[in-house]
């Protein structure tokens, strides 16, 4: 069951608009009534300094909280900060979200390089130890490719056997070759590389704060319904309430240049929405 509007109004009044906007996107994607554990993974590498300074990271954390309140019921999100290693494992909650990023970062050390695989290990470990029976959505933010691409690809392929969907989020120059690897992860072959397509990639540009809340939520949830149906069909994710997409299902989409760059899964999503 989602966190109620009244609870958000009481504990995090500044997030009420985000909560309402996220709810509309959840409904458009047919995810109303679904239980999904939401994780946030945040890049703490040296090149991320401008995004911490200008509030982009805090803004993302707030938006993720607004979304999580519809998909989970505890009002908090587990968070992993990573650079060369895992810098922190903590959580953000509705009641103390304001200024939370600055408070956490104040206690962290040197900003290292960008290594995905240890952060992915931390998420998988937390999920498995939590005892959760719900599928998970991992919102994995970064501004560049990892130092160990082989390890990151291996972790993603191994995790495809688990009920976890990895939604990668890029900050920075959309044309940078730094994001070629994430596009590759997004398109890894099925079933040759992994039993199911368990990842997506969206890019939010130089100033992620300028991406509207509606567009952001629609992008973050675009591939989750199709993955969830496929994961249930293969016994990877437990069965749950039927996905219900309204007739005007998709609503306004991002411009073509910002759509996820994919073939099979994106085509499947389009066909699935059309059938509803």
C-alpha positions as MATLAB code, in Angstrom:
seq = 'XXXXXXXXXXXXXXXXXXXXXXXXXXXXXXXXXXXXXXXXXXXXXXXXXXXXXXXXXXXXXXXXXXXXXXXXXXXXXXXXXXXXXXXXXXXXXXXXXXXXXXXXXXXXXXXXXXXXXXXXXXXXXXXXXXXXXXXXXXXXXXXXXXXXXXXXXXXXXXXXXXXXXXXXXXXXXXXXXXXXXXXXXXXXXXXXXXXXXXXXXXXXXXXXXXXXXXXXXXXXXXXXXXXXXXXXXXXXXXXXXXXXXXXXXXXXXXXXXXXXXXXXXXXXXXXXXXXX';
ca = [
       0.000    0.000    0.000;
       1.290    3.472   -0.871;
       2.054    6.126    1.700;
      -1.063    8.258    2.051;
      -1.273   11.870    0.930;
      -2.108   12.909    4.479;
       1.089   11.318    5.797;
       3.154   13.131    3.161;
       1.401   16.400    4.027;
       2.279   15.895    7.696;
       5.838   14.609    7.404;
       7.115   16.235    4.197;
       4.838   19.074    3.032;
       7.494   20.302    0.580;
       7.156   17.021   -1.333;
       3.375   17.053   -1.786;
       3.539   18.281   -5.395;
       6.186   15.688   -6.247;
       4.037   13.010   -4.638;
       1.012   14.013   -6.725;
       3.004   14.193   -9.971;
       4.631   10.827   -9.290;
       1.215    9.329   -8.606;
      -0.032   10.412  -12.011;
       2.958    8.758  -13.700;
       2.498    5.589  -11.659;
      -1.113    5.434  -12.846;
      -0.166    6.123  -16.482;
       2.292    3.231  -16.411;
      -0.301    0.852  -14.985;
       1.600    0.477  -11.715;
      -1.094    1.616   -9.288;
      -1.397   -0.933   -6.484;
       1.962   -2.558   -7.249;
       4.440   -3.022   -4.403;
       8.006   -2.218   -5.481;
      10.998   -1.601   -3.209;
      12.837    1.522   -4.420;
      16.589    2.014   -4.038;
      18.699    5.067   -4.849;
      22.376    4.794   -5.820;
      24.330    8.070   -6.045;
      27.679    8.758   -7.715;
      30.192   10.329   -5.311;
      33.100   10.582   -7.749;
      35.114   13.802   -8.066;
      33.413   14.913  -11.278;
      30.092   15.015   -9.424;
      31.048   18.060   -7.316;
      29.037   20.573   -9.406;
      25.891   18.478   -9.039;
      26.197   18.359   -5.282;
      26.908   22.094   -5.163;
      23.961   23.186   -7.356;
      21.408   20.986   -5.590;
      20.867   18.481   -8.415;
      21.590   15.500   -6.174;
      19.256   16.702   -3.423;
      16.566   17.372   -6.033;
      16.898   13.821   -7.354;
      16.674   12.387   -3.837;
      13.484   14.382   -3.180;
      11.953   13.224   -6.449;
      12.811    9.608   -5.695;
      11.121    9.923   -2.303;
       7.992   11.263   -3.994;
       7.965    8.228   -6.280;
       8.798    5.682   -3.617;
       5.856    6.844   -1.526;
       3.567    5.363   -4.209;
       5.429    2.096   -4.690;
       6.359    1.281   -1.101;
       4.780    1.945    2.261;
       7.547    2.830    4.719;
       8.323    6.415    3.635;
      12.037    5.783    3.265;
      14.519    4.772    0.548;
      17.788    2.835    1.038;
      20.664    4.843   -0.471;
      24.165    3.812   -1.564;
      26.863    6.415   -2.245;
      29.706    5.115   -4.364;
      32.950    6.155   -5.999;
      36.007    3.886   -6.182;
      34.375    1.927   -3.367;
      31.099    2.134   -1.470;
      31.286    5.401    0.459;
      28.093    5.052    2.489;
      25.017    2.883    2.908;
      22.172    4.781    4.529;
      18.570    5.799    3.899;
      16.555    8.920    3.258;
      13.124    9.379    4.818;
      10.210   11.702    4.221;
      10.488   13.248    7.666;
      14.091   14.459    7.336;
      14.645   14.876    3.593;
      15.413   18.618    3.654;
      19.178   19.213    3.437;
      19.779   15.489    3.766;
      22.392   15.243    1.006;
      24.561   17.955    2.546;
      24.392   16.302    5.956;
      25.459   12.922    4.587;
      28.200   14.298    2.334;
      29.661   16.284    5.229;
      30.591   12.971    6.844;
      32.079   11.364    3.743;
      35.719   11.387    2.780;
      37.609   11.888   -0.469;
      35.595   11.738   -3.701;
      37.122    8.909   -5.691;
      36.669    7.439   -9.166;
      33.559    5.806  -10.653;
      33.126    2.115   -9.860;
      29.684    0.580  -10.317;
      30.135   -3.026   -9.321;
      30.665   -2.639   -5.567;
      27.600   -0.397   -5.335;
      25.627   -3.026   -7.233;
      26.875   -5.668   -4.805;
      25.707   -3.486   -1.896;
      22.217   -3.162   -3.343;
      21.879   -6.887   -4.028;
      23.134   -7.719   -0.541;
      20.722   -5.273    1.108;
      17.806   -6.599   -0.935;
      18.565  -10.217   -0.131;
      19.143   -9.541    3.569;
      15.961   -7.454    3.837;
      13.852  -10.541    3.227;
      11.646   -8.553    0.861;
       9.310  -10.507   -1.390;
       8.526   -7.454   -3.539;
      10.408   -6.682   -6.752;
      12.894   -3.815   -6.586;
      13.552   -0.738   -8.701;
      17.116    0.593   -8.414;
      17.566    4.192   -9.554;
      21.304    4.326  -10.247;
      22.639    7.841  -10.879;
      26.058    8.558  -12.383;
      27.866   11.124  -14.522;
      30.147    8.683  -16.352;
      31.234    5.163  -17.171;
      32.846    2.827  -14.613;
      36.515    2.088  -14.113;
      35.821   -1.667  -14.368;
      33.339   -2.230  -17.177;
      33.704   -5.997  -17.137;
      32.788   -6.246  -13.466;
      29.769   -3.973  -13.901;
      28.449   -5.970  -16.861;
      28.977   -9.222  -14.996;
      27.055   -7.967  -11.957;
      24.155   -6.811  -14.122;
      23.930  -10.139  -15.922;
      24.094  -12.088  -12.656;
      21.432   -9.845  -11.118;
      19.058  -10.572  -14.010;
      18.089  -13.731  -12.141;
      16.809  -11.589   -9.266;
      13.608   -9.509   -9.149;
      15.582   -6.264   -9.497;
      15.303   -3.707  -12.303;
      18.210   -1.291  -12.744;
      17.283    2.144  -14.088;
      20.493    4.057  -14.820;
      20.296    7.858  -14.798;
      22.928   10.000  -16.511;
      23.935   13.514  -15.454;
      26.105   15.559  -17.842;
      26.794   15.905  -21.552;
      24.380   13.620  -23.457;
      26.890   13.329  -26.298;
      29.776   12.251  -24.091;
      31.345    8.875  -24.867;
      31.267    8.354  -21.096;
      27.719    7.043  -21.481;
      28.392    4.551  -24.260;
      28.820    1.813  -21.692;
      25.441    2.502  -20.110;
      23.827    2.351  -23.528;
      25.567   -0.986  -24.016;
      24.222   -2.291  -20.690;
      20.773   -1.146  -21.719;
      20.961   -3.294  -24.855;
      22.785   -6.447  -23.714;
      21.513   -9.476  -25.587;
      18.764  -11.697  -24.180;
      19.077  -14.619  -23.555;
      22.706  -14.834  -24.671;
      23.975  -12.476  -21.961;
      21.145  -12.501  -19.427;
      17.812  -14.308  -19.042;
      15.784  -11.088  -19.110;
      16.310   -7.422  -19.967;
      16.781   -5.965  -16.483;
      18.114   -2.462  -17.176;
      17.248    0.872  -18.707;
      19.100    4.123  -19.284;
      17.847    7.706  -19.395;
      19.881   10.884  -19.647;
      18.920   14.094  -17.847;
      21.479   16.424  -19.419;
      23.736   19.143  -18.044;
      21.123   20.477  -15.609;
      18.908   17.631  -14.380;
      16.804   20.080  -12.373;
      15.406   21.483  -15.645;
      13.799   18.177  -16.558;
      10.182   18.510  -15.465;
       8.937   16.259  -12.685;
       6.359   14.674  -14.987;
       8.908   13.907  -17.686;
      11.359   12.518  -15.150;
       8.835   10.162  -13.598;
       7.565    9.012  -16.984;
      11.131    8.235  -18.068;
      12.049    6.429  -14.859;
       8.970    4.211  -15.051;
       8.888    3.684  -18.821;
      10.330    0.157  -18.863;
       9.320   -1.104  -15.441;
       5.880   -2.507  -16.411;
       7.199   -4.650  -19.270;
      10.102   -5.914  -17.161;
       7.698   -6.740  -14.332;
       5.416   -8.745  -16.596;
       8.361  -10.585  -18.159;
       9.963  -11.275  -14.769;
       6.702  -12.695  -13.449;
       6.259  -14.828  -16.549;
       9.719  -16.353  -16.058;
       9.287  -16.867  -12.309;
      11.963  -14.272  -11.489;
       9.535  -11.935   -9.737;
       6.584  -13.060   -7.606;
       3.075  -12.729   -8.959;
       1.149   -9.637   -7.953;
      -1.773   -7.429   -8.917;
      -2.428   -7.119  -12.632;
      -0.880   -4.134  -14.335;
      -3.646   -1.749  -15.361;
      -2.889    0.919  -17.939;
      -5.661    3.434  -18.723;
      -6.684    3.902  -22.348;
      -4.768    7.201  -22.504;
      -1.900    5.201  -21.094;
       1.337    6.818  -21.991;
       0.471   10.463  -21.630;
       3.005   12.998  -22.905;
       6.323   11.365  -23.608;
       9.804   12.779  -23.697;
      11.059   14.054  -27.053;
      12.448   11.334  -29.280;
      16.040   12.302  -28.500;
      15.414   11.605  -24.824;
      13.556    8.306  -25.239;
      15.421    5.227  -24.002;
      17.633    4.017  -26.860;
      16.390    0.471  -27.255;
      14.897   -1.985  -29.606;
      13.113   -5.047  -28.315;
      11.961   -3.965  -24.873;
      10.909   -0.489  -25.954;
       9.006   -1.967  -28.912;
       7.400   -4.476  -26.564;
       6.358   -1.677  -24.210;
       4.763    0.251  -27.067;
       2.880   -2.821  -28.256;
       1.789   -3.702  -24.719;
       0.451   -0.194  -24.059;
      -1.378   -0.223  -27.403;
      -3.154   -3.464  -26.500;
      -4.517   -1.955  -23.279;
];
